[in-house]
Amino acid sequence: MVARAYTVAFEGVTARQVEVQCAITPGIPAFSLVGLPDKAVSEARDRVRTALNSMAIALPSKRITINLSPADLPKEGSHFDLPIALALLAALEIIPTDAVEGTCSLGELSLDGSLIPVLGALPAAMAAAEEDRTLLCPKASGAEAAWVGATQVIGAASLADVVRHYTGQSPLAPAEPGEVTSDSSGRDLLDVKGQERAKRALEIAAAGRHHLMMVGTPGSGKSMLAARLPGILPPLTAPEALETSMIHSLAGLLDEGGINRTRPFREPHHTASMAAIVGGGRRASPGEISLAHNGVLFMDEFPEFSRTVLETLRQPIETGEVMIARANAHVKYPCRFMLVAAANPCKCGYLSDPNRACSRAPACGEDYMGRISGPLMDRFDLRVEVPPVAFTDLDLPTSGDSSAIVAERVSAARALQAARFETQDGIRLNADAEGKVLEQIATPDSEGRALINRVAERFGLSARGYHRVLRVARTIADLEGSDDVRRPHVAEAVSYRLSFAADG
């Protein structure tokens, strides 16, 4: 007889079903594990054997074969321990085979039989729901998996609890979803003195998810402005929260099974490798751009990042997804993020400061900003200079609106976009619009069209740059509550496009 249990193997955020087959046959005693297991899966034999011994269950002196099907799909991770143990217990007729076959399970076994939480419980629950199976997982992972809601989730503390559950001695209660959390940093735009133009650029970027580049001398407030961006962004919608949490589940970033409704804000250091930013490594794990999905990726000291890292951002910015290609795997992750970059105008940082003369001007600035290629710079919708603030201005009263007021305007603009694109697949915000959809929503009035045509001819706007100006103009109109894109909207969008560099 062949006993069967079910689990999943991860390909990016996709969880593929894996059938764990166990056969106990006469022959020389052995415990074989086949089906392209990696080192962690192969070591499951010893963990399972020792865990069963701790429960006074001895393996028979026969040949035990475990097959992980489909056999051509690579199996990685320690979460195969529990399904292997279940298939073995079913083959030994200790637990009912029909109950095991109706369950999808994952979990790592300790040598004493306790279950250790593993990564990926949320996407595993999605896969279990599609197959109409109950999900069995470690108790610490139950709150995370229960968020799916479409299938029952059972969390167990140990393998002994699982046996008692399946034999009816002590049934386990279904797991409850973890708490919905919302981070509140307390950072307010009112903390930033001056910089009204940069604050306005932040508001526009947040309303339409436009990419923003800030250039200014050291200490002018670029990082301070970026740190206040999460305070004006609306919370994640339920579908967005689930999408984002599935990626964070694979990265082990969910805190005690709770779903966070605050949009991600990732700020990698400029020494980060390409695998850290884009994704990769031995298991093709998600990188910073995917961890920032539906949120913000803030890259300070932008020209200091490796040229290879910067250039790899070009395709994900356009498509909203990244394909990590390896010899043994091709994994796709979503990465629809808002890129906010900050840079000094030159290596010394004071090219544009009249009080501190740069000894190598203008070559210093040209060499430094030249590290950012034209095609990458072309993808920034908003470009703004952040001038230095005099220390005498720090004692002045606060100016502008608070983050709460700006957040209301951003939420209202995003609500307009949600209604506008309700029937459009793959389009959520103005930054996603293209082709005929963009023409329908962002065609300016006659004066606006004449202005953008003159700008395009005078400064040589690329086709991408032309369309990005229209998207920003549409967002500015949404912030005003205007149905039409008019000349003032186009003029403001153009001013940000040509803020510190002529377009190419």
N, C-alpha and C positions, 0 to 999 in steps of 0.2 A: 504494500500500500504506500502511496505517495501522499504525504500531508502537505498542505499549502498554507502559506501566510502571505500577506501583501504589505508592501512598503513603497517607498518612492526613491528615485534618484534625481538629483537636481541638475538641470541644464539652464543656468541663469535663474530667472524667477519661475521657470516652468518646472513642475514636478512630474516626472514620468513614472507611471506605475511599474513596479518590479514585483514579479511573483517569486516567492522564496519556496522552493520545493525541497522536501526532506524525504529521503528514502533510507530505511534501515534494512540491510540485507545480510545474509550469512557471508562469512569470509573472514579474512585476516582483519583484526580490529584496527580501525583507522577512522579518522575524522577529516573528510575531504571537503574543500570549499571551492567551487568553480563558478565561472560566470564573469570573468574580468574584474575580480576584486582588487582594490589597491591594498597597500600595506595595512592600513587601519582596519579594513574589512577582514583581511586574512587573519589578523590577530584576534578577531572575534571568537575564534574557536576556543582559545584559552580562557577568555573572559566568560564565555557561556558555560564551559565545562566547570570552572571554579565556582561560578554563581550557583549552578545546579547542585554542586557538592555541598555548598553552604546550606542548602535546603534539604539535605539528606537524600538527594536524587542522584543515583549513580547511572552513568551511561552504560548500556549493555556492551558486552564483548562481541560486537559485530561491526560491520562496515557501515559507517554513517556518511552519506553523501548529501551535501547541500548545494543546490543549483540556484543561481540568481538569474532569472530569465526576464527579459531577453539577454542572451549570453553575449551579444556583441555590444551591449551598452556598458561603458565603464562605470564601475560602482566605487564611489569615494565616500569616506566619512565613517564615523563610529556609530551612526544612528541605525545601522543594520543589525546591531547586537540583539535588540528586542525581537524583531521579526524572526531572526534565526532561532532564538530561544523558543518562540511560540510554535514555529513549525516543528521543532524537535519535541516539544511537550505534546503536541497533537499527534505526532508519529508514535510517541510512547503511550498514547491513549490516557494521558493524565488530564488533559482538558479536551472539551468537545471540538471536533474538527470543523463542524458547521459554524460555530461561534467564531473561530479563528478566521475562517474564510470570509466572514462578513465584516472583518476589521482590517483597517490599514493602520500599521503601527510604526513607530520609530522611537529610538531611545538607546542610550549607551548604558551598559551594565557595569557596575562596580563589582569587585571580586566578592563582596558580601551579599550581592544580589540586589542592592539598591539601584534605583534608576537615576542617571545623571542627565540633566537637561542638554538638549542638542540644538543646533541651528536649523532654521527652516520649518518650524512647526506651523507657521501661518500658511505658506504655500502648500505644505503637505495636507493641511485641512481642506484647502481649496480642491486639491486633487481627490481627496477622499469623498468630498461632497459630489463631485462629478461622477464617481463610480458608485455612489449611494452606499458608502461604507461608513462605519463608525471609526473615529480616529482614536487610537490608544497611544498615549505618550507619557513621558515623565510628568509628575505632578507640577513641577516648576514651569513646564512649558504649556500646561493646560489652559491657563488664563489667556495666553497669547493666541493659541489655536482656536479658542472658543469664540473669538471675534467674527469668524466666518459666519456662524449662525445657521448655515445650511445643513449641517450634519452634527450628530452628537459627538462630543469630545469627552473621553474618559482619561483622567490624570491619575497615575499610580505612583506611589512612592518606592515600591520595590517589586521584584518579580514574584515574591510570595503573595503580595496583594493582588497581582494579576491572576495567579492560580486560584486564589480564594474567590475572586470575582467571577471567573469563568465556571467554577464548580458550584457556584451558588451559595458558598459558605458565608461570604461577606461582600455583597455587591457594592461596587463603587458608585458614588454619586457623580452625575455629569459635572464637568468643570464650568465655572462661570467666567465670563469675560473680565479682563483686568480693567482698571480704572482708566477713564479718559483723562489725560493730563494736558495741561497747557502751560508752557513756560512763560513766565513774566519776568523779563530782565529789569524792568523799571527804567530803561533807557529811553529818554524822550528827546524829540527834536529840539525842544526848547533849551536843552543843554548846550546846543551848538550856537555860539554867538556869530552873527552875520551869516555869510554863505547862503544867501537867499536863492541865488540861481542854482546852486548845487542841491538845495532842498527841493526846489521845484523839479529838478531833473530826477531826483529820487522818487518823487510822487508820480511822475509820468511813467518811469520805469516800472514801478510797482503796479500801476493801474493796467498796463498792457503787457507786462512781462518782457520788457525791452532790455537789451544788453546795454550796459553803461560803463563808460571809461572816464575816470577822474584823474586829472593830472595837476599836480601842485607841489610846492616846495615842502620839505620835511616839516611836520608839525602844523600844517595848515588845516588839518581836520578830516582828511580823507577816510582814514580808518574809523574815526569817530562817527562820521556820517553813515558809513556802511553798517556799523554795528547797530544803528537805530532803524535799519531797514525792516527787520522782522516785526517791529512795533507798528508798522503801517500796513503790513500785508494782512489780508483776511485769513481766517483759519482755514485749514484744509477741509474740503467737502468730504462726505463719507466715502465716495469712490476714490478720491485722491488719497485720503488717509489709508485706505486699504492697499492701494498701489504702492505708496511709499513705505508702509510698514512691512510689506512682503520683502522689499529689498533690504530694509533694516533687519528683518528677521534672519535673512541669510548672512548678514554681517554681525549678528549677535548684539545689536544695538538697542533692542527693545527692553525697557526697564520694567522688570517684574510682570511682563505680559501686558503692560498698558499700551494703549494706542495714543500717540501724541498728535493733537490736532494743530500744533504749531508748525508752520512750514520750516523745513530744514534750512539751516544756515551753516554751510561748511566753509572753512577758511584754512586750506592747506598751506604749509610753509613752502617757500619758493625752492627749497632743496628737495621737494617730493619727486619721486621717480615717475616715469610714465605709467608703470603698473599701478602705482598708488593713485594717480589722477584718473586714468582712463579705465583701469581694471586689469586684472590678470593674476599672475602668480601661478603657483602649482595647481590650484583648484579654480582658476579663472574667476576670482572673487570680484564683486563689484568695486569700482573705484569711486573717487570723490564726486565725479560728475553724475554717477548714478545715485549715490547717497544724497545728492542735492536735488534729486528728481522732485518736481513740483515745488521747489524752493529756490534758494540762492546759493551760488558758488562765488565766494569772494576771494579773489586772488590779489593779495597785496604784493607790492614790489613786482609788478607784472613782468617787466623786461628781464628780471633776474631769473625767471624760470627758464629751464632748458628749452632751447629752440625746438627740439624734437617734441617736447611736451606741449608747447604752445601750438605747434602746427597740427597736432593730433586733435585739437579742439575744433578745428574748422568743420569737419564732417558731422560730429555730434550736435553742434550748434544748429546746423541746418535741418537735420533729420529727426532730432529728438530721441535717437537711440544709438547704441554703440555695439558693434560686433567684435568680440574678442576672439581672434582666430589663433588656435594652438594646433600642434601636430595631432593631438588626440581629441580635440574638442573645438566646436564653434558655438560660442555662447553669446546670446543677445540680451542686453539690459536696456531698459528705458532710461532716458536721461534728459527729460525736458526741463531744463533749469534756466534761471536767469543769471547771466554772467555779469558780475560787477568787478571791474579791474581798477586798481589804483597804481599810479606810477609817479616817480619824480620826473621833472622835465629833462634832467640830465644826470650823469653819474654823481656829480657833487651835490646836485639837488637844488642849486640856486640860480639856474640859468635865467629864470623869469623874475628874480627878486632884484629890484633896482638898488637895494641897500647892500647887496653882496655881489660884487662883480665876479662872474665866472671867468677864470683865466683862459679857458679854452673855447669860449663861445665864438661862433655857433657850432663848431665841430663837435663839441662835447654833447650837445643835445641831439644832433643828427645821428651820431654814432650810437647813442644810448637808445633813443626811440626807434632807431633803425633795426633793433633786435626784434621788433614787432613787424611782421611782414604785412605788406599791403593787403593781401586777401583776408588776413585775420582782422586787421583794423577796419576793413570794409564791413565787417559783420557787427560792429558796434553801432547801435541805433542812436545812442546819445553820447556825446563827448562834451565834457565840461571842465573848465579850468577852475581850480580851487585856490584862490589867491591867499597869501598869508594874512593872518589877523593880527593887528597890532596889539601889544599887551595893554595899551590904554583902552582898547575897545572891550576888554574882558570885563570891565566894571560897568559897562552899559546895561540897561534893562534888556530882558529877553525880547526877541522879535519873532515874528512869524507865528504859525499855528502850532499847537501841540500835536504830538503823535496821534492822539485819540481823534482829533478833528480831521487830520489828514487821512487817517484810516477810514473814517466815514466816507470821505470823498472817493477813496480808492475802492471801497466796497460797493459804492453806488455805481461807479464806472464798470466794475467787473460784473455786476448784476445785469447791466445793459448788454454787455458782451455775451453773457451766458444765455440771455433771451435771444440775442441776434443769431447765435450759432447753435441753437438748440437742435436744429435738424441737420447740421453739418457734421459728418463723421470726421474725427481727428482734428477738429478745430474747436478750441476752447476760448482763446483770447485773440486780440488783434494781431499779436506777433505770429500767430499760426496761419493767418489768412494769406492766400496767394491766388494767382490766376484770376478767373472770373469772379470768384468770391471777393477778392480784394478790389476789383474794379467796381463791383456793386456797392460796397460799403464805404469806400474811401475816395471816390472820384470827387475832387474839389469843385467849387463853383468856378466860373469863368476867370475871375481875378486870381484865384488860387492856382488854377491850372497855368495861367500865363506866368505867374511867379515861379513855380517849380520848373517850368520849361526853360525859363531864362537862367535859373540857377544850374540846371543840368547841363546847359550849353556852356555857361561861363566856367564852371568848375569841373566839368567832365565827369559828372556823376555816372557811376556804373549802373547797369540795370538793377542790380541788387540794391545799390544805394538809393536809387529812385523809388523803388518799392518800399524800402524801409522808411523813407521820409513820409510816404503816404500812410503807412501803418501808425507811425508816431502821431501824425496829424489827426488820424482817426481817434486815437486815444485821448489827445488833448481835447477834441470835440466832445468825447464821452465824459470827460471830467467837467466840462461845462454844461453837460446835459443837452448838447446840440445835436439835432438829427443830421445836419449837413456839415460837411467839411468846408470851412470858409478860408479866405485869404489869411486872416490872423493866425489860424491854426497851422496853416502851411508855413507861414513865416517863422513861427516859433520852432516848429520841427526842423526847418532848415538851419536856424541859428545854432541848434545843438549839433547838427550834423557837421557843420563847418566851424565848430567852436575853436579848435586849436590846430587844425590841419586841413589843408585842402584835400578834397576827396580825390581818390584815384581809382 
